[in-house]
Amino acid sequence: MNSPRAFHSLERNQFTATCDVIGSRRILSEKLFHQTVALERRRTERSHKPFLLMLIDDGEIAVDSNKSGLRKMLEVLRLTTRETDVVGWYKDSLVVGVMFTEIDPDDKKSIVERMLYRVSTELQKHLSLEQFSSIRFSFYWFPEDWQQLLSRKPYVTALYPDLADRDQSRKLCQLVKRVMDITGSSLALVFAAPMFALVALAIKLTSKGPVFFRQQRVGRYGVPFSLLKFRSMYYGNNNAIHKQYVAQLISGSARKQPCNGNGHGVYKLTTDPRVTSLGAFLRRSSLDELPQLINVLKGEMSLVGPRPPLDYELERYDLWHRRRLMEAKPGITGLWQVNGRNRIPFDEMVRLDLAYASSWSPWLDLKILFRTPKAVLAGAH
């Protein structure tokens, strides 16, 4: 015999299947609504016109035996939203989503207030007090206010349901990736222990300051963490010169800098006065990156993934650049490193990061890891 929960679950699924159209308005399924949210993000990246996502958690309405409350709520949304707005299931039979598009960016606050007042007023007319009191509203703007991210407040991923769906479908592969990260970083730390000791000693003998350099970086979904490197710069330096070059790099106005007399040039500061003589060698050989194996072991990074940005890099990002933060966990190496590294412009780096995120597999990680030593050696000469 089916349990009451199983019965209600079956009943909800049957009801969802019968309410694809309310009046003359189509109600999108969970999968299609998630895909539409992703598509609208892409449009906003091009047009810079924001959209508003309203989520209505219907609480006890979804298990109403007659489903009259749920049908009334959907009918209210049909009457109180525009034809160009998108209504669908954010979570089947539990959370309704409404996407308001083509919105004036200077009118955000009043729009939320108007939408909340309009929808809640109509719902109160059509639902019982018990049904209405169980409803919870939440609102999310895209593009998000990244000052909130930079101020270290908790980051919300509600605008990225498609990425959550993709991660869920890759759950087993993600487990394999984590096992690879733990195994690979653990073995590398053991075998690199003598190198750690030599580099640490060299740093202490050649310049004042700590052996390790800790720098705040931004990981996936805007989660900040402290990235570890061997210190390659003089202690207490000013980062103004790097900020200026990063701004030029992201805007596309940066010129390639000469590198080792090979005539190719690279998109990085090659005559940075902050870098020590030993630090220049550590950077060319990528030995300064070795402590990031600890970040990998802790789960803050992966062996393979996009490089994690600095706060002042994010301030310069275009909307579509931000996707590299959302779609994959940051890594020590990646497609960018094995396909030209600093010899390619910033926009191309972002495209490589996004290509990696969309086509990722454990096998792709292995291929990138095997190609990394050659790329490091090529960059060191």
C-alpha positions in Angstrom: 0.0 0.0 0.0 1.3 3.5 -0.9 2.2 5.8 2.0 0.3 9.1 2.4 3.4 11.0 1.3 3.7 8.8 -1.8 0.0 9.3 -2.5 0.3 13.1 -2.3 3.4 13.0 -4.4 1.6 11.1 -7.1 -1.4 13.3 -6.8 0.7 16.5 -7.2 2.4 15.1 -10.3 -0.9 14.2 -11.9 -2.2 17.7 -11.1 0.9 19.4 -12.6 0.4 17.4 -15.8 -3.2 18.7 -16.1 -2.5 22.4 -15.4 0.0 23.2 -18.2 -2.6 25.7 -19.4 -4.6 28.0 -17.0 -7.1 30.0 -19.0 -5.2 31.1 -22.0 -1.8 31.1 -20.2 0.7 28.3 -20.3 2.4 27.2 -17.1 5.9 25.9 -17.8 7.1 22.7 -16.4 10.0 22.8 -13.9 12.6 21.7 -16.5 11.3 24.2 -19.1 11.1 27.1 -16.6 14.7 26.5 -15.5 15.8 26.5 -19.2 13.9 29.7 -19.7 15.6 31.4 -16.7 19.0 30.4 -18.2 18.0 31.8 -21.6 16.9 35.1 -20.1 20.2 35.4 -18.3 21.9 35.2 -21.7 19.7 37.9 -23.1 20.4 40.2 -20.2 24.1 39.6 -20.7 23.7 41.1 -24.2 21.1 43.7 -23.6 22.0 44.7 -20.0 18.2 44.9 -19.3 17.5 43.3 -15.9 14.8 40.8 -15.1 13.1 40.0 -11.8 12.5 36.4 -10.6 9.6 36.1 -8.1 9.3 32.7 -6.3 6.2 31.8 -4.4 6.5 28.9 -2.1 3.0 27.7 -1.8 3.4 25.7 1.4 0.3 23.7 2.3 -1.6 24.7 -0.8 0.3 22.0 -2.8 -1.2 19.2 -0.7 -4.7 20.5 -0.7 -6.8 17.4 -1.6 -9.0 19.3 -4.0 -6.1 21.4 -5.4 -8.6 24.3 -5.5 -6.1 26.6 -3.7 -3.3 25.9 -6.1 -5.5 26.4 -9.1 -6.7 29.7 -7.7 -3.1 30.9 -7.1 -2.2 30.1 -10.7 -5.3 31.9 -11.9 -4.4 34.9 -9.9 -0.9 35.0 -11.4 -2.4 34.7 -14.9 -4.5 37.8 -14.2 -1.9 39.9 -12.4 1.1 39.4 -14.8 1.7 40.5 -18.3 1.6 38.3 -21.4 5.4 38.8 -21.8 6.0 37.6 -18.2 6.9 33.9 -17.7 5.0 31.7 -15.2 6.1 28.2 -14.4 7.1 25.7 -11.8 10.4 26.5 -10.1 9.9 23.3 -8.1 7.1 21.0 -9.3 3.9 21.6 -7.4 5.8 23.3 -4.5 7.3 26.6 -5.7 5.9 28.7 -8.5 8.2 31.1 -10.4 7.3 34.3 -12.3 9.9 36.0 -14.4 9.3 39.7 -15.1 11.3 40.9 -18.1 12.1 44.2 -19.9 12.2 46.2 -16.7 13.5 49.7 -16.1 16.7 49.3 -14.1 16.1 52.6 -12.2 12.7 51.4 -10.9 13.7 48.2 -9.1 12.5 48.9 -5.6 9.1 50.2 -6.6 8.6 47.3 -9.0 9.1 44.7 -6.3 6.7 46.6 -4.0 4.1 46.9 -6.7 4.3 43.2 -7.7 4.2 42.0 -4.1 1.2 44.2 -3.3 -0.7 43.3 -6.5 -0.2 39.6 -6.2 -0.7 39.3 -2.5 -3.8 41.4 -2.6 -5.4 39.2 -5.2 -4.3 36.0 -3.5 -6.0 37.2 -0.2 -9.2 37.6 -2.1 -9.2 34.0 -3.5 -7.5 32.0 -0.8 -8.5 31.1 2.7 -6.5 32.8 5.5 -4.8 29.5 6.3 -3.7 29.0 2.7 -2.5 32.6 2.3 -0.5 32.6 5.6 1.5 29.5 4.4 2.7 31.4 1.3 6.3 32.8 1.2 7.5 35.3 -1.4 11.1 35.9 -2.5 12.5 38.2 -5.2 15.8 38.0 -7.1 17.2 40.5 -9.6 19.5 39.6 -12.5 22.1 40.9 -12.9 22.8 40.6 -9.2 24.2 43.4 -7.0 27.8 42.2 -6.9 28.7 44.7 -4.2 26.8 42.3 -2.0 29.2 39.5 -3.1 32.3 41.7 -2.6 31.1 42.6 0.9 31.2 38.9 1.8 27.5 38.5 2.4 26.0 35.1 1.7 25.4 34.6 -2.0 22.1 33.3 -3.4 22.0 30.8 -6.3 18.2 30.9 -7.0 18.9 32.5 -10.4 20.9 29.5 -11.5 18.5 26.5 -11.3 19.8 25.1 -14.5 23.3 24.8 -13.1 21.9 23.0 -10.1 20.1 20.6 -12.5 23.3 20.1 -14.4 25.3 19.4 -11.2 22.6 16.9 -10.1 22.9 15.0 -13.4 26.6 14.9 -13.0 26.5 13.8 -9.4 28.5 10.6 -9.9 31.1 12.3 -12.1 31.4 15.1 -9.5 32.1 12.5 -6.9 34.8 11.0 -9.1 36.3 14.5 -9.6 36.4 15.1 -5.8 38.2 11.7 -5.3 40.7 12.7 -8.0 41.2 16.0 -6.3 41.8 14.5 -2.9 44.0 11.7 -4.2 46.0 13.9 -6.5 46.6 16.7 -4.1 47.5 14.3 -1.3 50.1 12.5 -3.4 51.4 15.7 -4.8 51.9 17.2 -1.3 53.8 14.1 -0.2 56.1 13.9 -3.2 56.6 17.7 -3.3 57.5 18.0 0.4 61.2 18.3 -0.3 60.5 21.0 -2.9 58.3 22.8 -0.3 61.1 22.9 2.1 63.7 24.1 -0.4 61.4 26.9 -1.7 60.5 28.0 1.8 64.2 28.2 2.8 65.1 30.1 -0.3 62.3 32.7 0.3 63.4 33.2 4.0 67.0 33.7 2.9 66.4 36.1 0.1 63.7 38.5 1.4 61.9 39.6 4.5 58.4 38.4 5.2 56.4 35.2 5.5 56.9 32.2 3.3 53.3 32.0 2.3 51.2 34.6 0.7 47.5 34.5 1.5 45.2 36.3 -0.8 41.4 36.6 -0.8 39.9 35.1 -3.9 36.4 34.4 -5.1 35.3 30.8 -5.7 32.2 29.3 -7.3 28.9 31.1 -6.6 30.9 34.0 -5.1 32.1 32.1 -2.0 35.3 33.8 -0.8 38.4 31.8 0.3 42.0 32.4 1.2 44.2 31.3 -1.7 47.7 30.1 -0.7 50.9 30.8 -2.7 54.6 30.9 -2.0 55.4 34.6 -1.6 57.0 35.9 -4.7 56.8 39.6 -4.0 58.4 42.0 -1.5 56.4 42.1 1.7 54.1 45.1 2.2 53.9 46.1 -1.5 51.3 48.3 -3.2 49.0 46.6 -5.7 48.0 49.7 -7.6 50.1 48.8 -10.7 48.4 45.4 -10.9 44.9 46.9 -10.5 45.7 49.3 -13.4 46.9 46.5 -15.7 43.9 44.2 -14.8 41.5 47.0 -15.8 43.2 47.3 -19.1 43.3 43.5 -19.6 39.6 43.0 -19.0 38.6 46.0 -21.1 40.7 44.6 -24.0 43.1 47.6 -24.1 46.1 45.9 -22.6 49.1 45.4 -24.8 51.2 42.3 -24.7 54.4 42.6 -22.6 57.8 41.2 -23.8 58.6 37.9 -22.3 62.1 36.2 -22.4 62.9 37.7 -25.7 60.8 35.1 -27.6 59.0 37.8 -29.6 55.5 36.5 -28.7 54.7 38.6 -25.7 52.2 37.8 -22.9 49.2 39.5 -21.2 50.7 40.0 -17.8 53.1 42.3 -16.0 56.6 41.0 -16.9 58.4 44.0 -15.3 56.6 44.1 -12.0 58.8 46.0 -9.5 57.0 44.2 -6.6 58.4 40.8 -7.6 61.7 39.5 -6.1 64.4 37.9 -8.1 63.5 34.5 -6.6 59.8 35.3 -7.1 60.3 35.8 -10.8 61.7 32.3 -11.1 59.0 30.8 -8.9 56.4 32.4 -11.2 58.0 31.3 -14.4 58.2 27.7 -13.2 54.7 27.9 -11.4 56.4 26.7 -8.2 54.6 29.5 -6.4 51.3 27.8 -7.1 52.2 24.6 -5.2 50.6 25.6 -1.9 47.2 25.7 -3.7 47.2 21.9 -3.4 46.2 22.6 0.2 43.2 24.6 -1.1 42.3 21.6 -3.3 42.5 19.2 -0.4 40.2 21.5 1.7 37.7 21.6 -1.2 38.0 25.3 -1.9 39.5 24.6 -5.3 39.9 21.7 -7.8 43.0 20.5 -9.6 41.3 21.6 -12.8 39.0 24.6 -13.3 39.0 28.4 -14.0 41.4 30.5 -12.1 39.7 32.3 -9.1 39.6 36.1 -9.5 40.4 38.9 -7.1 37.8 41.4 -5.9 39.0 44.2 -8.0 38.9 41.9 -11.1 35.2 41.3 -10.5 34.6 45.0 -10.4 35.7 45.2 -14.0 33.8 42.1 -15.3 31.2 42.4 -18.0 28.0 40.5 -17.3 28.9 37.5 -19.4 32.4 37.3 -17.7 30.7 36.5 -14.4 29.5 33.1 -15.7 33.0 31.7 -15.3 32.5 32.0 -11.5 29.1 30.3 -11.5 29.6 27.3 -13.7 32.7 25.6 -12.2 34.8 25.4 -9.1 38.1 27.2 -9.5 41.2 25.2 -10.2 45.0 25.2 -10.3 45.2 24.4 -14.0 42.6 24.5 -16.8 41.9 24.8 -20.5 43.3 28.4 -20.4 46.7 27.2 -19.0 47.2 24.4 -21.6 46.0 26.5 -24.6 48.2 29.5 -24.5 48.0 30.7 -20.9 49.0 34.4 -20.7 49.5 34.6 -24.5 45.7 34.9 -25.1 43.4 37.8 -24.3 41.1 37.9 -21.4 37.8 37.3 -23.3 39.3 34.2 -24.9 40.3 33.0 -21.5 36.7 33.3 -20.3 35.4 31.5 -23.4 37.8 28.6 -22.6 36.6 28.5 -19.0 32.9 28.4 -20.2 33.8 25.7 -22.8 35.4 23.6 -20.0 32.3 24.0 -17.7 29.9 23.0 -20.4 31.8 19.9 -21.7 33.5 18.9 -18.4 34.1 15.2 -17.6 36.7 13.3 -15.5 38.4 12.3 -18.8 38.7 16.0 -19.8 40.3 16.7 -16.4 42.8 13.9 -16.9 43.8 15.2 -20.4 44.3 18.7 -19.0 46.4 17.4 -16.1 48.6 15.4 -18.5 49.1 18.5 -20.8 49.9 20.9 -17.9 53.6 20.0 -17.3 54.4 20.8 -21.0 52.5 24.1 -20.7 54.4 25.0 -17.6 57.8 24.2 -19.2 56.8 26.2 -22.3 56.0 29.2 -20.1 59.2 28.9 -18.2 61.4 29.5 -21.2 
